[in-house]
Amino acid sequence: LKKYKLEVMLSVKHLHLKHALQTVCTLEAVILRSFGPEGGQVLFTRDTGQAMLSCSGTQILKALRLEHPLARMVVECVWKHSAVTGDGSKTFVLLLASILRLIHAAASKAPGVSQWSTEAAEAATARHLADKLLAFAMTELDDLICVSVAPHGFCVSSEDFTTKTQLPSCPNGFCVQALLSSFFHTRLDYVHCDFLSGLACELLGHWKFQNDTLSFALQFLNDNFPALHTQVSGFPVSSSHVIEGQVIHRDFATPCLQVNNQPVKAVVVTEYLQPKLLRRGDMLDLGCGGRVTGEKSIIPFSAWTERSLESVIATLQSLGVSVLLCAVKQSAAALALAAQAEMCLVECVSEEELSLFVRLSGVAPISDCWMIQPENVATLTFCKPIQLGAHRYADNLITSFKPCSLVICGSGEVQTEQYASAFQDAIRMLFTTWEPTRMTETTALKKPVQSHQCTSLNAHNLTEDTVCRSSDVYVLKPGCVIPAGGTFEFLLHHALLQHGRSCSASNYTNTGVGVSQILADALLTVPRQIYSHNLKSFLQTQTRVTSFTSNQPHHFMLLKNARGTTEDPEKGDEPSKLFTLDSGLESVSCKHQLLLAVLQCLTICCVDSLFIRALIFKPAAYLYSFYESKIYVRCFSLFRSSIMAAVKITHCLLHLVLV
């Protein structure tokens, strides 16, 4: 029989700027309905048939089945940015679409564009503007944010995570919870935002290391989050809580003995306690004529493995070990001897959980059961079973460290996964907030901030609360936040316009005035969508921010310091409090990273061709030859009409797929 004929065709498709714009605008239309405080949730169905409601931009974009390679590339850029900062996926698409629209409009009006050479001239102008925008982001954007945006925010102290006072009696705790509540509001139901933000503060308060910075604790939580949380379905989200100890997501394989108020000793085993009967490369003699010959025959080897197991258990007993955390499944003989020796054994523990236990306890795992030392033994305050939902796990508390775990509850499995994903994204957002991007020393030497010709604010407007000056290099202090609701965009929009005027007046043309105007206009797209249901609020907020920056170039809001005194630069400024109470807070560093990621994604303007490889199957010839074969004509004579119909249907389907 003839096989299917397979042909590989490589086609080249030219990509114009308008095609890229249409692709990104399509993604924008998908996420717009869930954008902003008035945005709704998107209902979609997984491959498993599960229905899911979500307003998370990353989950919505990942759920799309995209065929266009450019759309897949944009979604990949959004996903990578969100995986690092945990924030800004919907704003990413919104800003990218707005900038592309402005670039397309500017390229269409360029002097060299005519109706006879529109596409080539537009493409060249678009590439030029994209390069200039990226160069501007690398050289000028850091300065503008440090000088014109950061001074209007304030720094959240790492001590605020340890507060247990609820809103609004503790202003410092309010700042932290307002930041987290604003973040959770973009991903989850508004009803649970305050509860989840308080739970996140409680978790961070437990994991705050005494001699390390908050950024170290946040990085630790992000790296080990899969091993530090447990998802429990079938309970309301209000049942989520923090429990003492590290939860091992496996049940005890041997009976767990209850030891009241007494420390227990544990070891981590990565190999089999009993040597395997046969390993790769082992040679065993099965015997000859009913007689067992040689030292490596199967019966003496089996007896040796049993004696070896007994020796290992005896060594562990001599060290006082009563808990074994094993990475592999142990033999029935090992389980029986461990139970006889009153040892609790947990098998098939994940690599992430074992690595976390080893890191917290400071002991070395046992890879060779003949080399067990006291350095391999960890001391636990307790090790007991814990029932979480329908599953029973092992919970242990290391005496030297005393870790804690997060239990995340949800009404269903899908909802619980959303809460867990939002928690990890919140940790990533906080880590980005406490690790702001530093301006490079080379850039600082070329353009000192205090003598910059194109900044909208002078250096004396900087406050020590948000900007740190070291060798003429201005950097954001960790924890810099600003009122949400478009404040960052309004401030940077105003600074970019001032920057463009200064550049025009001083003939400073490293990047040109048009780039500042494009970026300034694109930034206003975000607050326009936030206040899309109330244009009056958009104009009022923009006027308030602009007038406040002119009169008072410092903090927007009234706060209380640790001593309880009010820090009010200008008493009686009650409208400024609305920024905090109504809109929440957002991270300046996350906004900065978002702008950089969007401007780097403008490289799609440099793509002018797509190479598409198509695999074409031709089963029709196979069916004809199968039918016309003399051997099978007699067998399939009754099915001639069916086969011909199948051939026609196959041709139609292939035509539709290729089109």
C-alpha positions as CSV (number, residue, x, y, z in Angstrom):
1,L,0.0,0.0,0.0
2,K,1.2,3.5,-0.7
3,K,1.8,5.7,2.3
4,Y,0.6,9.2,2.9
5,K,2.4,11.7,0.9
6,L,3.9,14.4,3.0
7,E,5.1,17.7,1.6
8,V,6.9,20.5,3.5
9,M,6.2,24.0,2.2
10,L,8.1,27.1,3.4
11,S,6.3,30.3,2.7
12,V,7.3,33.9,3.4
13,K,4.7,36.3,4.7
14,H,5.5,40.0,4.8
15,L,4.5,41.7,8.1
16,H,3.5,45.3,7.9
17,L,3.1,47.7,10.8
18,K,-0.6,47.7,10.5
19,H,-0.7,43.9,10.8
20,A,1.3,44.1,14.1
21,L,-1.0,46.8,15.3
22,Q,-4.1,44.7,14.5
23,T,-2.7,41.7,16.3
24,V,-1.9,43.6,19.5
25,C,-5.2,45.5,19.3
26,T,-7.0,42.1,19.2
27,L,-5.3,41.1,22.5
28,E,-6.1,44.5,23.9
29,A,-9.8,44.0,23.1
30,V,-9.7,40.7,25.1
31,I,-8.3,42.1,28.3
32,L,-10.1,45.5,28.2
33,R,-13.3,44.1,29.7
34,S,-11.5,43.0,32.8
35,F,-9.3,46.1,33.2
36,G,-9.5,48.6,36.0
37,P,-11.6,48.7,39.2
38,E,-14.8,48.4,37.2
39,G,-13.6,45.4,35.1
40,G,-15.3,42.1,35.2
41,Q,-14.2,38.5,35.1
42,V,-13.7,36.3,32.0
43,L,-15.3,32.9,31.8
44,F,-13.4,30.3,29.8
45,T,-13.1,26.5,29.7
46,R,-10.0,24.5,30.1
47,D,-9.0,21.4,28.0
48,T,-10.2,19.2,30.9
49,G,-13.7,20.7,30.6
50,Q,-13.4,22.8,33.8
51,A,-15.0,26.2,33.7
52,M,-13.0,29.0,35.2
53,L,-13.7,32.6,36.1
54,S,-10.7,34.9,36.2
55,C,-9.7,38.5,35.9
56,S,-6.0,37.8,35.9
57,G,-4.4,39.1,32.7
58,T,-1.8,36.4,32.6
59,Q,-4.3,33.6,32.9
60,I,-6.7,35.1,30.4
61,L,-3.9,35.5,27.8
62,K,-2.5,32.0,28.4
63,A,-6.0,30.6,27.9
64,L,-6.2,31.9,24.3
65,R,-5.5,29.6,21.4
66,L,-3.3,31.8,19.3
67,E,-2.3,30.8,15.8
68,H,-0.5,34.0,14.7
69,P,3.2,33.8,15.7
70,L,3.4,37.5,16.5
71,A,0.5,37.1,19.0
72,R,2.2,34.2,20.6
73,M,5.4,36.2,20.9
74,V,3.6,39.1,22.6
75,V,1.9,36.8,25.0
76,E,5.2,35.1,25.8
77,C,6.7,38.6,26.6
78,V,3.8,39.3,28.9
79,W,4.1,36.0,30.6
80,K,7.9,36.4,31.2
81,H,7.4,39.9,32.6
82,S,4.7,38.7,34.9
83,A,6.7,35.7,36.0
84,V,9.4,38.1,37.3
85,T,7.5,41.0,38.7
86,G,4.1,39.3,39.2
87,D,2.3,42.4,38.1
88,G,1.1,44.4,35.0
89,S,0.1,41.9,32.4
90,K,-3.1,43.8,31.3
91,T,-1.3,47.2,31.5
92,F,1.5,45.7,29.4
93,V,-0.9,44.9,26.5
94,L,-2.7,48.2,26.9
95,L,0.5,50.3,26.8
96,L,1.9,48.3,23.9
97,A,-1.2,48.8,21.8
98,S,-1.3,52.5,22.6
99,I,2.4,53.1,21.7
100,L,2.0,51.1,18.4
101,R,-1.0,53.2,17.5
102,L,0.9,56.4,18.1
103,I,3.9,55.1,16.2
104,H,1.7,54.1,13.3
105,A,0.1,57.6,13.3
106,A,3.5,59.3,13.4
107,A,4.9,57.1,10.7
108,S,1.9,57.8,8.4
109,K,2.5,61.5,8.8
110,A,6.3,61.4,8.3
111,P,7.6,63.7,5.6
112,G,9.0,60.9,3.5
113,V,5.8,59.0,3.3
114,S,3.8,59.2,0.0
115,Q,0.9,57.2,-1.4
116,W,3.3,55.4,-3.7
117,S,5.8,54.3,-1.0
118,T,3.6,54.1,2.0
119,E,4.5,50.7,3.4
120,A,8.2,50.9,3.1
121,A,8.4,54.4,4.5
122,E,6.1,53.6,7.3
123,A,8.1,50.5,8.2
124,A,11.4,52.5,8.2
125,T,9.9,55.3,10.3
126,A,8.3,52.9,12.8
127,R,11.7,51.1,13.2
128,H,13.4,54.4,13.8
129,L,10.9,55.5,16.4
130,A,11.0,52.1,18.2
131,D,14.8,52.3,18.4
132,K,14.6,55.9,19.7
133,L,12.0,54.9,22.4
134,L,14.1,52.1,23.6
135,A,17.2,54.3,23.7
136,F,15.2,56.9,25.6
137,A,14.2,54.2,28.1
138,M,17.8,53.1,28.7
139,T,19.2,56.6,29.1
140,E,16.5,59.1,30.2
141,L,13.6,57.2,31.8
142,D,15.5,56.3,35.1
143,D,16.3,59.9,35.7
144,L,12.7,61.1,35.1
145,I,11.2,58.5,37.5
146,C,13.8,59.2,40.2
147,V,13.4,62.9,40.0
148,S,9.8,63.6,39.0
149,V,7.8,60.6,40.3
150,A,9.5,59.0,43.3
151,P,9.6,62.1,45.5
152,H,5.8,62.2,45.5
153,G,5.6,58.7,46.9
154,F,6.9,57.3,50.2
155,C,8.7,54.3,51.5
156,V,7.0,51.4,53.3
157,S,9.2,50.1,56.1
158,S,10.0,46.5,56.4
159,E,8.9,46.7,60.0
160,D,5.3,47.3,58.8
161,F,5.0,43.6,57.9
162,T,5.2,42.6,61.6
163,T,2.3,44.7,62.7
164,K,-0.9,42.8,63.6
165,T,-3.1,45.8,64.0
166,Q,-5.9,45.9,61.5
167,L,-7.0,48.8,59.3
168,P,-7.3,51.7,59.8
169,S,-6.0,52.1,63.4
170,C,-2.4,51.4,62.4
171,P,-1.3,53.7,59.5
172,N,1.9,51.8,58.7
173,G,0.1,48.5,58.5
174,F,-2.5,50.3,56.4
175,C,0.2,51.2,53.9
176,V,1.3,47.6,53.5
177,Q,-2.2,46.2,53.4
178,A,-3.3,48.9,51.0
179,L,-0.5,47.9,48.6
180,L,-1.5,44.2,48.8
181,S,-5.2,44.9,48.6
182,S,-4.8,47.0,45.4
183,F,-2.7,44.1,44.0
184,F,-5.3,41.4,44.9
185,H,-8.1,43.5,43.6
186,T,-6.7,43.2,40.1
187,R,-6.9,39.4,40.3
188,L,-9.5,38.2,42.8
189,D,-12.8,39.1,44.2
190,Y,-12.9,42.5,45.9
191,V,-14.6,41.0,48.9
192,H,-11.6,38.9,50.0
193,C,-8.8,41.4,49.2
194,D,-8.5,42.8,52.7
195,F,-8.5,39.3,54.3
196,L,-5.9,38.0,51.8
197,S,-3.6,41.1,52.3
198,G,-3.7,40.6,56.1
199,L,-2.9,36.9,55.6
200,A,0.1,37.8,53.4
201,C,1.4,40.2,56.0
202,E,1.1,37.5,58.7
203,L,3.0,35.1,56.5
204,L,5.8,37.6,55.8
205,G,6.0,38.5,59.5
206,H,6.7,34.9,60.3
207,W,9.3,34.5,57.6
208,K,11.2,37.7,58.3
209,F,14.8,36.7,59.1
210,Q,16.4,38.6,62.0
211,N,19.8,39.3,60.4
212,D,18.7,39.6,56.7
213,T,16.9,42.1,54.6
214,L,13.3,41.9,53.6
215,S,14.3,41.3,50.0
216,F,16.1,38.1,51.1
217,A,13.0,36.8,52.9
218,L,10.8,37.6,49.8
219,Q,13.3,35.9,47.5
220,F,13.3,32.9,49.8
221,L,9.5,32.7,49.9
222,N,9.3,33.0,46.1
223,D,11.8,30.2,45.5
224,N,10.2,27.8,48.0
225,F,6.5,28.8,47.6
226,P,5.4,25.4,46.2
227,A,6.7,23.7,49.3
228,L,5.4,26.4,51.7
229,H,1.7,26.3,50.9
230,T,-1.0,23.7,50.8
231,Q,-4.2,24.0,48.7
232,V,-7.4,22.8,50.3
233,S,-10.6,22.7,48.2
234,G,-14.1,22.6,49.6
235,F,-13.7,25.4,52.2
236,P,-14.4,29.1,52.0
237,V,-11.4,31.4,51.4
238,S,-11.9,32.8,54.9
239,S,-10.7,29.5,56.3
240,S,-7.2,30.1,54.9
241,H,-4.6,30.5,57.7
242,V,-1.0,30.1,58.6
243,I,0.1,27.0,60.6
244,E,3.2,26.3,62.5
245,G,5.8,24.0,61.0
246,Q,6.6,22.7,57.5
247,V,3.9,20.6,55.9
248,I,5.2,17.5,54.0
249,H,2.6,16.6,51.5
250,R,2.8,12.9,52.1
251,D,1.2,10.7,54.7
252,F,3.1,8.5,57.1
253,A,3.9,5.0,55.7
254,T,4.4,3.6,59.2
255,P,2.3,4.4,62.4
256,C,3.2,7.8,63.9
257,L,3.8,7.6,67.6
258,Q,2.6,10.5,69.7
259,V,5.4,12.0,71.8
260,N,4.1,14.8,74.0
261,N,6.4,17.8,74.6
262,Q,9.5,15.9,73.6
263,P,11.9,16.7,70.8
264,V,12.3,14.1,68.1
265,K,15.2,13.5,65.7
266,A,14.9,13.1,62.0
267,V,17.0,12.3,58.9
268,V,16.6,12.8,55.2
269,V,17.3,9.7,53.1
270,T,17.7,10.0,49.3
271,E,18.4,6.3,48.6
272,Y,16.9,2.9,49.5
273,L,17.4,1.7,53.1
274,Q,17.6,-1.8,51.8
275,P,19.9,-2.4,48.9
276,K,18.1,-3.4,45.7
277,L,18.2,-7.0,44.8
278,L,19.3,-6.2,41.2
279,R,20.9,-3.0,40.1
280,R,22.2,-2.0,36.7
281,G,25.4,-3.9,36.0
282,D,25.0,-6.5,38.8
283,M,25.8,-10.1,37.8
284,L,24.2,-12.9,39.9
285,D,24.5,-16.7,39.6
286,L,21.3,-18.6,39.9
287,G,23.0,-21.9,40.8
288,C,23.8,-25.1,39.0
289,G,22.2,-28.5,39.5
290,G,20.3,-27.4,42.5
291,R,23.5,-26.1,44.2
292,V,24.2,-22.5,44.8
293,T,27.7,-21.5,43.7
294,G,29.7,-18.4,44.1
295,E,29.5,-15.5,46.5
296,K,27.2,-13.5,44.2
297,S,24.4,-16.0,44.0
298,I,20.9,-14.8,44.6
299,I,20.2,-16.4,48.0
300,P,23.3,-15.1,49.8
301,F,22.8,-11.7,48.3
302,S,19.2,-11.6,49.6
303,A,20.4,-12.5,53.0
304,W,23.1,-9.8,52.9
305,T,20.5,-7.1,52.0
306,E,18.4,-8.1,55.0
307,R,21.4,-7.9,57.3
308,S,22.4,-4.6,55.8
309,L,18.9,-3.2,56.4
310,E,19.0,-4.4,60.0
311,S,22.4,-2.7,60.5
312,V,21.1,0.6,59.1
313,I,18.0,0.5,61.4
314,A,20.3,-0.2,64.4
315,T,22.6,2.7,63.5
316,L,19.6,5.0,63.3
317,Q,18.3,3.7,66.6
318,S,21.7,4.4,68.2
319,L,21.5,8.0,67.1
320,G,18.0,8.4,68.5
321,V,16.3,8.9,65.1
322,S,12.6,8.4,65.1
323,V,11.5,10.2,61.9
324,L,12.7,9.3,58.4
325,L,11.9,11.5,55.4
326,C,12.6,9.4,52.3
327,A,12.8,10.6,48.6
328,V,12.0,7.1,47.2
329,K,9.6,4.3,48.0
330,Q,11.1,1.9,50.5
331,S,10.7,-1.9,50.5
332,A,8.2,-3.8,52.6
333,A,11.0,-5.1,54.7
334,A,12.2,-1.6,55.4
335,L,8.7,-0.4,56.4
336,A,8.3,-3.5,58.7
337,L,11.6,-3.0,60.5
338,A,11.0,0.8,60.8
339,A,7.6,0.1,62.4
340,Q,9.1,-2.5,64.7
341,A,11.8,0.1,65.8
342,E,9.0,2.6,66.4
343,M,10.2,4.9,63.6
344,C,7.9,7.2,61.6
345,L,8.7,6.9,57.9
346,V,7.4,9.2,55.2
347,E,8.3,8.1,51.7
348,C,8.2,9.7,48.2
349,V,8.7,13.2,49.5
350,S,9.2,15.7,46.7
351,E,12.5,17.2,46.0
352,E,11.3,20.7,46.7
353,E,10.2,19.8,50.2
354,L,13.3,17.8,51.0
355,S,15.5,20.7,49.8
356,L,13.6,23.2,52.0
357,F,13.9,20.9,55.0
358,V,17.6,20.5,54.5
359,R,18.1,24.2,54.1
360,L,16.1,25.1,57.2
361,S,17.6,22.4,59.4
362,G,21.2,22.7,58.2
363,V,21.7,18.9,58.0
364,A,23.1,16.9,55.1
365,P,20.9,14.3,53.4
366,I,21.9,10.6,53.6
367,S,22.9,9.3,50.2
368,D,24.9,6.3,51.6
369,C,23.2,4.4,54.4
370,W,26.6,3.0,55.5
371,M,27.8,6.6,56.2
372,I,25.3,7.9,58.7
373,Q,26.8,10.5,61.0
374,P,25.4,12.8,63.8
375,E,25.7,15.7,61.3
376,N,22.8,14.0,59.3
377,V,20.4,14.2,62.2
378,A,18.0,17.2,62.7
379,T,16.1,18.0,65.9
380,L,12.4,18.7,65.6
381,T,10.1,20.1,68.1
382,F,7.3,17.8,66.9
383,C,6.4,15.7,63.9
384,K,2.7,14.8,63.7
385,P,0.0,14.0,61.2
386,I,-2.3,16.9,60.2
387,Q,-5.6,16.7,58.4
388,L,-6.1,19.4,55.8
389,G,-9.3,18.9,53.9
390,A,-9.6,15.3,52.5
391,H,-5.9,14.6,52.8
392,R,-3.6,13.8,55.7
393,Y,-0.1,15.1,55.7
394,A,3.0,15.1,57.9
395,D,3.7,18.4,59.8
396,N,7.1,19.0,61.4
397,L,8.6,21.9,63.3
398,I,12.4,22.4,63.2
399,T,13.6,23.5,66.6
400,S,16.4,25.8,65.4
401,F,14.2,27.7,62.9
402,K,10.5,27.2,63.6
403,P,9.1,27.7,60.0
404,C,5.4,28.1,59.1
405,S,3.2,27.1,56.2
406,L,0.3,28.7,54.4
407,V,-3.0,26.9,54.0
408,I,-5.0,28.3,51.1
409,C,-8.7,27.4,50.9
410,G,-11.2,27.8,48.1
411,S,-14.6,26.6,47.2
412,G,-13.3,24.6,44.3
413,E,-10.0,23.4,42.9
414,V,-9.9,26.1,40.2
415,Q,-10.6,28.9,42.7
416,T,-7.9,27.5,45.1
417,E,-5.3,27.5,42.3
418,Q,-6.2,31.1,41.5
419,Y,-5.7,32.2,45.2
420,A,-2.4,30.4,45.3
421,S,-1.2,31.9,42.0
422,A,-2.2,35.4,43.3
423,F,-0.3,34.9,46.5
424,Q,2.9,34.0,44.7
425,D,2.5,36.9,42.3
426,A,2.1,39.2,45.3
427,I,5.4,37.9,46.7
428,R,7.0,38.6,43.4
429,M,5.6,42.1,43.3
430,L,6.8,42.8,46.8
431,F,10.3,41.5,45.9
432,T,10.4,43.8,42.9
433,T,9.3,46.7,45.1
434,W,12.1,46.1,47.6
435,E,14.7,45.7,44.8
436,P,14.3,48.8,42.6
437,T,16.3,49.2,39.5
438,R,19.5,51.1,40.0
439,M,20.6,53.7,37.4
440,T,23.9,52.7,35.9
441,E,27.0,54.6,36.9
442,T,27.9,55.3,33.2
443,T,24.6,57.0,32.6
444,A,25.0,58.9,35.8
445,L,28.4,60.3,34.9
446,K,27.1,61.4,31.5
447,K,24.0,63.0,32.9
448,P,24.2,64.1,36.5
449,V,20.8,64.6,37.9
450,Q,21.4,67.9,39.6
451,S,22.6,69.5,36.3
452,H,20.3,67.7,33.9
453,Q,19.0,70.0,31.2
454,C,15.8,68.1,30.5
455,T,14.2,67.3,33.8
456,S,11.0,68.9,35.0
457,L,11.9,69.2,38.6
458,N,15.1,70.4,40.2
459,A,17.3,68.3,42.5
460,H,16.2,70.2,45.6
461,N,12.7,68.8,45.2
462,L,14.0,65.3,46.0
463,T,13.2,63.9,49.4
464,E,15.3,61.6,51.4
465,D,12.3,59.3,52.0
466,T,12.2,58.0,48.5
467,V,15.4,58.9,46.7
468,C,19.0,58.2,47.9
469,R,21.9,60.3,46.6
470,S,25.3,58.6,46.4
471,S,28.1,60.0,44.2
472,D,25.6,61.9,42.1
473,V,23.7,58.7,41.4
474,Y,20.0,58.9,42.4
475,V,18.4,55.6,43.2
476,L,15.0,54.5,44.5
477,K,15.0,53.3,48.1
478,P,13.4,49.9,48.7
479,G,9.7,49.9,49.3
480,C,8.9,53.1,47.3
481,V,5.1,53.2,46.6
482,I,2.7,55.8,45.2
483,P,-1.1,56.3,45.2
484,A,-2.8,54.1,42.6
485,G,-5.5,55.2,40.2
486,G,-3.3,56.7,37.5
487,T,-1.0,58.8,39.7
488,F,2.2,57.3,38.3
489,E,1.0,57.9,34.8
490,F,-0.1,61.4,35.4
491,L,3.2,62.3,37.1
492,L,5.3,60.8,34.4
493,H,3.2,62.3,31.6
494,H,3.7,65.7,33.1
495,A,7.5,65.0,33.5
496,L,7.8,63.9,29.9
497,L,6.1,67.0,28.6
498,Q,8.4,69.2,30.6
499,H,11.3,67.1,29.4
500,G,10.3,67.6,25.8
501,R,10.0,71.4,26.3
502,S,13.4,71.5,28.0
503,C,15.0,69.5,25.2
504,S,13.4,71.7,22.5
505,A,14.5,74.9,24.3
506,S,18.1,73.7,24.9
507,N,18.5,71.9,21.5
508,Y,19.1,68.7,23.4
509,T,18.4,66.2,20.6
510,N,19.9,62.9,21.7
511,T,16.6,61.2,21.5
512,G,14.4,63.9,20.1
513,V,11.3,65.6,21.4
514,G,8.8,63.4,19.5
515,V,9.7,60.3,21.6
516,S,8.8,62.1,24.8
517,Q,5.4,63.1,23.3
518,I,4.7,59.6,22.1
519,L,5.4,58.0,25.5
520,A,3.5,60.8,27.4
521,D,0.4,60.3,25.3
522,A,0.6,56.6,25.6
523,L,0.7,56.7,29.4
524,L,-2.6,58.5,29.6
525,T,-4.3,55.4,28.1
526,V,-4.0,53.7,31.4
527,P,-5.9,56.3,33.6
528,R,-8.4,56.8,30.7
529,Q,-9.4,53.1,31.0
530,I,-9.4,53.2,34.8
531,Y,-11.9,56.1,34.7
532,S,-13.6,55.0,31.5
533,H,-17.0,54.9,33.2
534,N,-16.5,58.4,34.6
535,L,-14.7,60.9,32.4
536,K,-15.2,63.6,35.0
537,S,-13.1,61.7,37.6
538,F,-10.3,61.4,35.0
539,L,-10.2,65.1,34.5
540,Q,-10.5,65.8,38.2
541,T,-7.7,63.4,39.1
542,Q,-5.4,64.7,36.4
543,T,-6.0,68.3,37.5
544,R,-5.5,67.4,41.2
545,V,-2.2,65.6,40.5
546,T,-0.9,68.4,38.3
547,S,-1.8,71.2,40.7
548,F,-0.5,69.3,43.7
549,T,2.9,68.8,42.0
550,S,3.2,72.5,41.3
551,N,2.3,73.5,44.9
552,Q,3.8,70.7,47.0
553,P,6.5,68.6,45.3
554,H,6.5,66.0,48.1
555,H,4.1,63.4,49.5
556,F,0.5,63.1,48.4
557,M,-1.0,61.9,51.6
558,L,-1.1,62.3,55.4
559,L,0.7,59.5,57.2
560,K,1.8,58.8,60.8
561,N,5.3,57.8,61.6
562,A,6.3,55.2,64.2
563,R,6.0,57.7,67.0
564,G,2.4,58.4,66.1
565,T,2.9,62.0,65.1
566,T,1.4,63.3,61.8
567,E,3.7,64.1,59.0
568,D,1.7,66.8,57.2
569,P,3.7,69.0,54.8
570,E,0.8,71.3,54.3
571,K,-2.0,71.0,56.8
572,G,-5.6,71.1,55.7
573,D,-4.9,69.3,52.4
574,E,-7.8,66.9,52.8
575,P,-8.3,66.1,49.1
576,S,-4.9,64.4,49.0
577,K,-6.1,61.7,51.4
578,L,-8.5,60.5,48.7
579,F,-5.6,59.1,46.7
580,T,-4.9,56.6,49.5
581,L,-8.3,55.8,50.9
582,D,-10.0,55.3,47.5
583,S,-7.4,54.1,45.1
584,G,-4.9,52.1,47.2
585,L,-1.1,52.0,46.5
586,E,1.1,50.6,43.8
587,S,4.8,50.0,43.4
588,V,7.0,52.6,41.6
589,S,9.6,49.9,40.8
590,C,7.0,47.6,39.3
591,K,5.8,50.4,37.1
592,H,9.3,51.2,36.0
593,Q,10.0,47.6,35.1
594,L,6.7,47.4,33.2
595,L,7.6,50.4,31.0
596,L,11.0,48.9,30.2
597,A,9.5,45.6,29.3
598,V,6.9,47.3,27.0
599,L,9.5,49.4,25.2
600,Q,11.7,46.4,24.7
601,C,8.7,44.6,23.1
602,L,8.6,47.3,20.5
603,T,11.2,45.2,18.6
604,I,8.2,43.7,16.8
605,C,8.3,46.9,14.7
606,C,11.6,45.6,13.3
607,V,10.0,42.3,12.1
608,D,9.1,42.6,8.4
609,S,8.8,38.9,7.4
610,L,7.5,35.7,8.8
611,F,8.7,32.3,7.7
612,I,5.8,29.8,7.9
613,R,6.5,26.1,7.5
614,A,3.4,24.1,6.5
615,L,3.2,20.3,6.5
616,I,0.8,19.1,3.8
617,F,-0.7,15.6,3.9
618,K,-2.2,14.0,0.8
619,P,-4.2,11.1,1.9
620,A,-6.5,11.2,-1.2
621,A,-3.9,9.4,-3.4
622,Y,-3.6,6.8,-0.7
623,L,-7.3,6.2,-0.7
624,Y,-7.5,6.0,-4.5
625,S,-4.6,3.5,-4.7
626,F,-6.1,1.5,-1.8
627,Y,-9.4,1.3,-3.7
628,E,-7.9,0.5,-7.1
629,S,-5.6,-2.2,-5.8
630,K,-6.6,-5.6,-7.4
631,I,-6.2,-7.3,-4.1
632,Y,-8.7,-5.2,-2.3
633,V,-11.2,-4.3,-5.0
634,R,-13.2,-7.3,-4.3
635,C,-13.2,-6.7,-0.6
636,F,-14.3,-3.1,-0.8
637,S,-16.5,-3.1,-3.9
638,L,-19.5,-2.6,-1.6
639,F,-17.9,0.5,0.0
640,R,-17.0,2.3,-3.2
641,S,-19.4,5.2,-2.6
642,S,-18.3,5.5,1.0
643,I,-14.6,5.7,0.1
644,M,-15.3,8.3,-2.6
645,A,-17.3,10.4,-0.1
646,A,-14.4,10.2,2.4
647,V,-12.0,11.3,-0.3
648,K,-14.1,14.4,-1.0
649,I,-14.5,15.2,2.7
650,T,-10.7,14.9,3.2
651,H,-10.0,17.3,0.3
652,C,-12.4,19.8,1.7
653,L,-11.0,19.6,5.2
654,L,-7.4,20.0,3.9
655,H,-8.4,23.0,1.9
656,L,-10.0,24.6,5.0
657,V,-7.0,23.9,7.1
658,L,-4.5,25.3,4.6
659,V,-6.6,28.4,4.0
